[in-house]
Amino acid sequence: MTDTSSLFQPFTSPKLSLPNRIVMAPMTRNKAPDGVPGEPNAAYYQRRAEADVGLILSEGTTIERPAARNLPHIPHFHGERPLDGWQQVIEAVHDVGGRMGPQIWHTGGTDGGDAGFTRPPLDSPSGLNAPGQSVGEPMSEEAIADTIAAFARAAGDARRLGFDTVELHGAHGYLIDQFFWAGTNHRTDRYGGATIGERSRFAAEVVKATRDAVGPDYPIILRLSQWKQQDYTARLAANPAEMQEWLQPLVDAGVDILHCSQRRFWEPEFPELDGEDGLNFAGWAKKITGLPTISVGSVGLSGEFLGSFAGEASHKTDLDRLVARMERGEFDLIAVGRALLADPHWALKVRDGRADELADFDAASLGELV
């Protein structure tokens, strides 16, 4: 039986302390009618908080832009009624001793696949959702400025409501990531450029505005990925030097923790440099920047989250590889997605050595708030 005690050691950083290393990963649920979270949403998060999840990161919540969400029941993080709903959520989590941050999001040029849901003109850097896939017109500088301000307002509201941290979603082919990606950012102004460092400007300005809104002592997490839902093989940084060029402007702007998403956490980021057991994305990001990192990707399960939407089942796997990487200090925290979605007591069962009670993931779990 795997000794998982390393996953349950306290985590301490200058701005955020947690009772253990388990993070609930953000997972789109599309279950907030009219964008307003209610009692079922609050209870869903509370169940994880009282079952030994060290930090909960909410599903993606959208900023105040007309086309910020790509499904009809994704929650807003703006407006009186949605923010009242989020107040209920964080109070429920705090009532059982939990810690939580909202993930602040703009879905950019992506399509959520609901044929009955129409949106105003989409925001994207160059009117593209993927290379060669036009979805409208490039964002104007006025729209960019308004978007940056909307991210900052949402983060400021997160602090005002009492959330313990805030995460900016800069991964998976959504808006911030579309600025990073050369395939979707063809701009010739200051928000474009031939290098990943130049294309990081939009994200850096979002982070800086967020830092100004929340103050110097509030922790900001930024989620990043190489892969995109539009292209699993896409890479923003082909080597550590490019990764530093990508990440350093974001660190300088005020990020405290990097949440490094990959499809499978055990895969090395640059195997040509350090072998098949080399550092993963979070490991390299930590080595390059010195910041704490969160790793994520198919923890405890086969298969992938996006495949779950297509009805793919996933089977439980052992945690040996996770424990080995955690024990060697490769990353600081591990985010768990579908395993926690299906079973709110996953962390407790892992902590107590009850792996035999863990269940395979059933894609039907996406249809309800367990």
N, C-alpha and C positions, 0 to 999 in steps of 0.2 A: 504494500500500500504506500502510495506517495506521501511523503511528509510535506504538507502544504503550509507549515508554520511561517515560512518566509512571506507568504501572501497576506499574513495577518499581523505583521509588525507595523507599529505606528509610522506614519509619514509626517515629516516636519520640513517645511520650507519657510523662507522669510515671511510669506504672506498667507500661507495656508497650511494648517495642520489637520491630519485625518487619523482616525483610529486604526485603519489598515490600508492595504494597497489595492483593494477591489473598487473599481469604478463601474457604475452602470453606464454603458455606452448610449449615446443618443440614438433613438430608433424612431423613424416616422411611424405614427399610428393613425393619423387622419381621423381622429375621433373627438374633435372639439367643434361641435356644431356652431356655425357662424363665427368660428375662430375663438370661441370662449371655452376655456377649460372649466369643468364643473366638479361635482363631488366624486363621480367615478374616476376622473383623472387624478384627483387628490388622493383617493384611496389606493389607486394603482401605484403611485410613487411611495406612499406611506408604507405599503407592505414591504417594499424593498428596503426602505430605511430601517425598519424595525427588525429586519432579518440580516443585519451585519454587513450591509453594503457601505463601504467607507465614504463614497461620494457618488451622488446621483447627478448625472447630466441629463437634462430633459430632452425630449424629442425636439427637433428643430422648430423654433418659433420665429415668426416672420416680423421683419421691420416694417415701418410705415412707408411702403412704396406700393403703387397700384397693382403691380404684377409680381409681388414678392413671393407668393406661394403658387405651387403648381397642382395642388389638389384642394378641394373645396372645404375640407374640415381640418386642415392644418391650423394650429392655434396661432393667433397673433400675440406679439409682445408689445402692443400699443393700444391705446384707447381705454376708456374707463372700465367697460365690462370685462374685456380680457384681462386687464391688469388686476381687477378685483378677483377674478378667478385664479390668477397666479398667486395672489396673496393667500388665498385659501390653500393652495398647494404647498407653499413653503411653510405655512403655519402647521399643516398636517405633518410634514416631514420633521420639522423642529420639535413637534410635540413628542416624538418618539426618539429624539436625540440624533436625528440624521443631519446630513449636510448636503447641500444641493446648489447647482447653478443651472440657469437656463442656457440652452444653445441658441444663439442669435443667428438668423439665417436669411438669405435671399436666394431663391432657387434659380435666378438668372434666366437663361434661355431654355432650360430643360422642360420637358413635358411629363406630367405625372401619369398620363395614360387614361384620364377620365374624359371620355368623349363629350360628356354633358357639361363640362366645366370650361368656360371660356374666360380669357383674361384680356386686360388692356394690352397695348403694345409692350413687348417684353424688353427688359433691360439686359443688355449684353455688351461687351466691349466693342465688338465690331459687327454686330448683327448676325453673329454665328453661334450655333449651339455646339457644333463640331466642325472640323475641317470640311468645307464645301457645303455645309448645311445651314442655309440662311433662315433666320427666324425674325427678320425685321431690320431696323435701322440701328446703327451704332449709337451708344449713349452719348448725349451731349455733355459738355463739361458742367452745365447746370444740373443735369440729372445725376452726374457723378457726385457733385457737391451735396446734393440733396440726399443721396444714398448714404454717403459718409456720415452726414449729420444724423440720419435715421438710425444707423448702427449705434452711434454714440448715445442718442436719447434712450434707446432700448437698454443699453448697458447701465446708464444712469438710473433708469427705473428698476433694474434688477437690484442694484445696491439699495435704493430707497425702500424696496419691498422687503429687504432683509435676506436676500439670497447670499450665500457664502462665497460665491465666485460667479464668473460669467465666462462662457465659451463663445468664441466667434467661429462660425463654420466657414473654413477656407479650403475645403476639400471636395473631392468626388465630382468635379465638373459643374459645380454650382457657381454663382456669380463671382465671388472672390477668386476662385480657382480658374475661372475663364479668363481673368486678367493675367494670371500666371502663365497660362498655356499659350505657347506660340501658335498652336493650331486654331485658337479662337480669338487671339489678340493681335490684330494687324494694325493697330493704331500707330499713327505717326506723331502724336503729341506726347506730352510727358508721361502719359499712362501706358505707352507702348514701348517698343524697343527690341533690339536684336537679342538681348541677353536676359536671363531670368532675373538678374539683379534690377534691371530697368523695369521689367514687367511686375516687380514686387511693389512698385510705388503705390498703387491703389490700396493694396492690403496694408502697407505701412501707414498710409494716411488714415485708414479705418482704425488701426490699432492706436495711433497717436490721438485721434479724436476720442476714442473710447477711454484712453488713459486720462485725458483731460476731464472727461465726464465723471469718472469714478474716483479720481484722486490717486495719490501715489501709493497708498497702502492696500489697495484692493486687488486681489489676484485676477489676472486675465489669462485665460487659456485660449490657445489657437489650435484648431484642428486643421491638419494638412494631409495631403496624400500625393503620391506620384500618379497613381492610376486614376482614371476617370470612368464614370459609368458609360460614357460615350466610347471609351477605348481603354480596355483593361491593360494594354501594353504601353500606354503613354508614360513618359518619364520627363519630369521637369529638370532633374539634375542627374547627369550621366556619371558623375564622379564626385568625390568629396569636395573638390574645389568649387564646383557649381552649386553643391548643396550649401556651402558656406555663403556663396554669393546670394543665394535665395533667402536663407534664414537670417543672416546678420541684420539686414534692414528691419526685419520684423522684431528681432530682439532689441535693437536700438530704439525702436518706436515704443516699446513698453510691454512686450509679452513676457509673462512669468513662467508659463509651463507650455510645452509643445505636445500636442496630442497627435501622434503620428500613425495614421491609418494605413494599413496594408491588408491585402486580401488574406494572407496567412502569416501570422506573427512570427513563425519560426523560420521564414525564408530570409536568407541574408540579402542585404541591400546591394552590396558590391562584392559578390563572391569571387570575382577576379582578383580582388585585393586581399581578402582574408579567409577565403575558402567557403565551403558549403555550411560550415558551422559558424560563419562570421556574424558580425553585428547586423541586426535588423535595422529598419528605418529609424525607430526610436533610439536604438543604440548609437547609430551614427549621429543623429541630431543632438544627443546628449554629449557625445564626444566633441563635436564641432562647436557647440554653443556654450556648454557648461550648464545649461538649464536642466531642471527636472523634466522628464518626459513620461508620457503615457503611451504604452503600446496597445495595439488592438488588432484583431483579425482572426476570426474562426476559433476563439478560445473555447476549448472543451468540446468542440463540435467539428464534424466534417462539413463540407459545403460552405456556402457563403450567404450573406444576408440578402443581396439582390436576387439571388436564385430562389430564395424563399418566396418572393412575391410571385414567382412563376409556379409555385406549388411544390418545389423541391424539398424533400425531407432531408434532415441531417441527423447523423448518428453521433452519440457521445464518444469522445476520445479521452485518452489519459492526459494528465496534466504534467507529466514528467518534464517535457521540453520547456514548459512555462516556468516551472520551479527552478530548473537549472539556469535559465537566463535571469530570473529574478535574483537568485542567490549570487550570481557573479556580478550583480549591479549594473547589468546592461541598460535597464530602464528602471523607473521608480514606481510606476503604477501600471496596472493592467485593466483595460476596459473590457467588460463582458457584455455581449449583446444578446443574441437569441436565447442563449442558455438561461439568462435572467428574465427574459421576456416570458418564456414558457413556465418558469418555476421561480416565484419570488423568493424561495428559501434556498436557492442554489448556493449562496455564499455560506450559509449556516451548515449545509450538508457537507460542503467541501471542508470547512473548518473542523467539523466534528468527525471527519473520516467516514462519512456515510455515502461514499461515491456510488455504492450499489443502489442507492435510492434515486440517483439522477436519471432523468428520462431522456430519450431521444427527442429532438425538436420536431414538432409537427407544424407544418406551415399553416394549419388551421388556427394556430395561436395568434396569427396576425389579425384574425377577425374579431378578437375580443380583448378587453382589458382585464387580464387575469390578475 
